[in-house]
Every structure is written in structure tokens, then in C-alpha cells.
């Protein structure tokens, strides 16, 4: 029968007390005289019957309690509003941040069996993740045993023409295997066949869903239509489904990648991304071990190229940039603090109300309500309010999530804005219930025990609980304020960081020249000359030039090995081709020597201009002028003709390699095609965007097929560097403002309550001659105690947060004194505001009135 | 509560009210009475029985009876339940509802007319 009693535990205590014994007796009676088979049947039905009865009784209670909760919520609209708003704030903050963090960090990638997908990188010296050369890729693919399939791709930008306005498209050039590796087929038409990967087969192109909708209005008849990419004929063969964004979110088209024998000639010619699918049952470690063997074999075959040996295998999911990861983790922590404060605040509000309802509870206890019944009712009440807040908060989160989309890096194959699905909603529901329970349980238990105890002791314990809760709020908000301060300092520091070039009244735009039309230097030079002459002739233009890639633009690679005679070290520099006047236009100071000249020709001896750090790296203390160095491509060597200041081309917060600039007028034909200058820069004396229409006309005159894209002022360019940070900072600012407000309200309500309770005491003290200062010290002492306890908690929390986000602080110390001092100042101000009203009330207590009441 | 407005009585409750219509009974007595009445077709489980009783007590259809039947049949530990006037009204209105349904079924010829004996 013990089992039956265990089953009865599923019923509410009151029901059990009332009917449990009877049910048990009845059941025993049934068992008596039944056959073993019947007994088994009876037990089986009892296992269903009793819990079902229990669930029904629980539901009845819940319905009653909800009615009570709704009624008391209506009776106290101010209290209800405050609780719902606080709960909504906590749930909204956490749900919005969870939604974006889950989207970027945890959610499975939108491919079948995504856990089997890995990315392979070449490990070269200090660079753990380098692009792969076609020759290495070919060896990896034929020798890698742990993989079901492997595919390579590279970024692609092409000019689309033949459909009206020419347009520059970003996409990817891919092996036909890519779609097989990722496990996604075409929505319309087909993907590439192995034949299409071979040089010489007709051009075919696959469209992204978004591009298909935008440019073709979702017309299914698009399959088979001819288009021109970089002036070559291509046929549209397929459209990928919505949400297929590989390798980047902004990809618009895919073309088949075709290798020529030249591509395999040099193992140092690294430009491929490699993705693979593990064979079923093969673990990542096994695959990595297998690839290490492959790497060792490559080492044996090419002992001279030591830098090309290592291979890194990582899950595709882990491609999130470390900085984005840290930024999101910090936000999750901040949201957690907001939730904590919200819960503490709610608990405080509920405890406050619990105190004022002590009589009601005592009456109900006297009428026979058990303690667990009261606890249950109070929990239902806090749960009810939390659910109201949770609904509001979830709605709010859904609205604000798109504003946070900047926190999702574009380099991931995921959508820009996370979808609100059952995962997010489950999280919100769990959070809401947690909030309701966390906020409600302590006050409910207090009230339950209070109701039974004598009058005085309960009030003392109430006060203690509320003090702890307020201290927690102060602590958590201090931690948030300090973190906000640190992130703000870091942002200011970065914004003060000199990019190395001038940004004011500078404009840049791109003309990606299609190949093979512009494969040779001569036609490119003609194009640049026409466009630059046109632009320079515009009123308001001071100078103009063109470079391979603008600094801090979409391509920050192009890091070449540098060969200096007599130097054995492995050193590198970033390579760019430019036309004359580049440095002048960008405001990059020319420190020594000269700029490129129109007289620099292939036959005049190749010259280079390098950055100051390049000279310091190789010839410390020297001017560097006249020194010679070479690059490992085409046996080209250069004489340094000029030295310029360094530019942070990799971005404000990254270390940038020393820079090498080469004269485009000396570039060999049919080589360095990827580095053909395409980013024009203009220094203007007028508002730079006013020049755009004229520029478009000039480019159109030079080549009607040539689109203009990526028009941007340099101010915008640099400001984009810190855009994700600014979004993050905004979120943290909003969080800390909310936290401060909540903590302020917490201090206020606690002190107001304690002054109200001590009105008599204060009155008597005044009547006995206590000075205003003495009365004030009573209130101030309590506030000081609270603030100090909170500050101690907060300092700990801030230290933890600060060290967690060290990578984001751009060198600002986690214990930055200025920030700490300012944060304590802000907190004191908040405490003072929360303190003011109760203090004034305490000072205004009229001793005569108190004595009369006594 | 007017008959039309009273919510449909669950089957188990209707049977319990019928079982209590003639005399007060304890739980086991109610189950046995229903079993006999339905020729063994309906055997209420303890859970269903006491859940129904709880609800009907809350709705005022039943009360726990203070009086005990003949002492020789009484068992101290058991609780006896008695139907209230409210409960009688609810049972009657449910019976009428069922009768009217049956009458409609007869009128459509779904089941044979009652013999006019």
C-alpha cells in the first residue's frame, strides 16, 4: 500500500488529507479477494487514476488562485503595473539577448546534420587560419580519409550586365561539391555538375533566393536565361532556397570554380576556403589526426615550403569571430544581471506587499488555510504577475531584436535577424516562470511562516530580507554601470585611435574591373586615366587616386612574404597597388622620399613605397630609401623610393602588418589580377556625397558596362569599425540605466517603509530633544550600510565581468580608476535620489502628533 | 439556478447523485450501488469517485452527512455523503435533459417508440 500512498502524493495536500485515507481503504477493499491478474490490472489503473484525480484537483486550485490573483491585481493597479513592468523589463532584456546569442553562437547551422561540417585551414607560422592553395587543396581532398566530401570556394565579385543598369554582385566561386557537402539542393533548377567545374565548359550561374526575388521578381522562368558576368556569357541554371547563405550572409550568386594548371603551380598561392563533411562516425579529432598525416606527407614532398605544412580542422559552427563571441557573452552576462535585479526588485515589491497583507494571511490561517495553501496562493499570484510581465517582455524582445542584428557577424552563413521560434519562446516562458518563482518564493515562505508566528518577529525578518534584496540590486547595478563605463572608455579610446589616414571630406567608391577585358595593365591604365582625369576636373575635388583595396574595407588580406637580401627571417607585409597621388589624397603623410610618378614605367626599374614600420622592421634606424626587397611571385624586386606613415588597414583594434605599395603603372600583365586597383578615393573641398552623380556619369562615359558600387565616405568607413561596439554599448547603457532606476526605486521603497514603521520612534526621539541631524543619521546610516554591502557585491561582480570581457576593452584596464570612481559617483547619486524622499519624511515627523497618537 | 443554465453534469456525478438519491452512503457504498444499478457496466475508480465528490461538495450538490445509518452497518472511519436539495435539482434537470434527448431520438425514429401499455 505504500505505493498507493506515493501515488496519492500527486494530489494537493488538502485533497489528500480529506480523501486520501478513504481512497486507500477503497482500493484495499478492491484488491481483497481478486486474482493476481486482477490485482495487476487494478494497480495499473490506479497508476493512471490517482495522478489524474490529483491533476484535476491541482487545476481546480490553480483556477481559484488565479481568480484571486486577478482580483487582487485589479484592486491594486499601481502595484500590479510596477510588478508587470519590472518583470517585463527583465524578461525582455534576457530574451532579446538570448535570441541573438543563441542565433550567433549556439543554434545549429541551417544545413542537414550540421555537426558533421568542418572548415579546414592552412596553419602558417603565426597565422592559425590561412586560406588554402589549390595545390594543397587537391592533395587534402585526395588524401583526407575521414571526410565524406570536401569542397573549396573563394569570394567572388563580378559585374552583372545585360539586364539594364549594370550592378556589382558579391558571391562565391565554388566547386560543384559544395552543395553536396552542405547537403542543400537548388530550390529551382539545379546546382553544378562535375563537368561544369572543368575549364572551357560554358558559364553557368546559380542565384540566391534574395537576389532572385529582388532582380527577377521571383520569376520561375529565370532558369535558362542568359546574363553577362564581367562581360562573359553565363546561363542561369538554378536558384537556391531562402536562408542558404554560404559562405557569407551577403552572397548573391554562385559560379563554378575552374582551376587551370597555373593555379597549382605555386603552393604559396593561397586563396581558397575549404569546407568538408565528416564521414558518419568519424570524430573531429580523428579527422584532425588524419590531416596531420597528410600535412606530414606534404612536408616530405616540399621540404622547402615549411610554412605550408600545418592543417587546422575546426567545426563550421566555431567560425564565429572571437570578438563577436566575447561581445555576446558580455551581453548575456549583462542581461543576466538585469534579470537578477528585476527578480530582486520583484521579490522586494512582493515582500513589501506581503507585509501589508499579513493580517489577511493571519485571518485566512485562522480560518483553516494551511501554510502550504497560502504559499501556493502567493506563488500563483507572483506567477500570474510574472506571466503578464513575461508576455509583455517577450513582445518587447521580438520588437527590439532586429535592432541588435549588427551583433551578428556577416561572415557567418546565418540570417541577419534571428527568427523568433519555439526555442526563443520556450526560453522566454522558462525565464518568466523562473522570475515568478524566484521573486515569489522568499516572500511567500516568509508570509507562510509569519502567519503562524507571533506579530513581531516576522516584521524583523521581512526587513532583513528586503535589505538583502536591495543590496543585491545595488551590487548588480554597480557591476553593470562599471562594465558600461569600461566599454564606453574602450569605445572612446578606439574612436580616438588614428586610422592613419584622413577621413574628413573623403569619398571612396569601387569599380571592379571585369576580366579578361581588363587582364592587361594597359586597358586598366586607360580606364583609370579617363576616370581620374574626369574626377579631378570636377569642381570641389582636390585630388583623386585608386588602390587595390581601401583600408578597413571588405578585403584586409593580401599579406605577402617579403624577401630581403641577407635576411633569413620569415617576414610579411600587406601588398597594394596604387596610382600616383594616393597618399596625398588619403592624407597619409609621406615621411621620406617621393610619391609614385607617372614616369614610373615597367622599364624604369620597379619602385615601392613602404610604411615606416616596414623600414623599422628590416633596417632599424635607417631611412630605408634605396633599399631593395623582393616578393616570392614572379621574381619581382623593388627599390624603396618613399616611406609613408603606417595605416591601420586591418581595422582600429587590430594589429596591421607593415605596408608595401606598388605602382600600378609597373604591374606585369595578366598577374595580380585580384590586386588590380578598384577602390577610388577622392579628397574634396565640398560635401563628398554631392559628387556622386557626376562620378557615376564619368565612369559610365569611360565604360558603359562598368557599375559603381560601395560608395562610402571615409568617415562612414571608419565609423563602421565601431558599429557593433556602439550597438553593444547602447544595449549595456540601456541595461544599466534600467538597473540603476530599479535599484533606486528599491532603496526608496525600503527606506520609505522603514521610516513609516519608525514614525513613532522618530517622533518620540524628537520629542525628547533629538536634533534633526540625529534623525537624519538614522536614515543615512541605513542607506550607507545598504550601499556599502551593495558596493562590495558590485565590485566583485564588476571584476568578474571586466575580466570576462578583457578582449573587448581595447587595453582599458578592468580596474580603470576613472571608470570606478565615476561609477561609484553615479551609484551614490542614485542612492541619494532614492534616499531623499524618505529622509525628508523622517525629518518632518511631528513629535506632537506622534505623542497625541500614542 | 435555472435548469436551462445548469452546466451539463458529468456522467460520474449524475450516477453518484442517483446513488445518493434514496439514502446516504459512504464511498464504497456509492460505487457498489452504481455497479448494481448499471449491471456491472460502470465501476468508478477511487480517484474519479473522490474527485467528483470533492467538486460536488464545493458546488453544494452534496454534503458530508452527520447522521450515521444503523450502527451495526456503520464503520467509524467512513464518511457518509448526502444529496442536497441543490443536488436533487441538478440531477433532475440532467435527467430531463437526457429524457428530452431520448424523446427527440424517438421522434426521428432512430429508436422504437415506447409501447403504449
Interface residues (C-beta under 8 A of the other chain):
Chain A: X15 X18 X19 X21 X22 X23 X24 X25 X26 X27 X29 X45 X46 X49 X50 X52 X53 X54 X56 X57 X60
Chain B: X26 X27 X28 X31 X45 X46 X47 X48 X49 X50 X51 X53 X54 X55 X58 X77 X78 X79
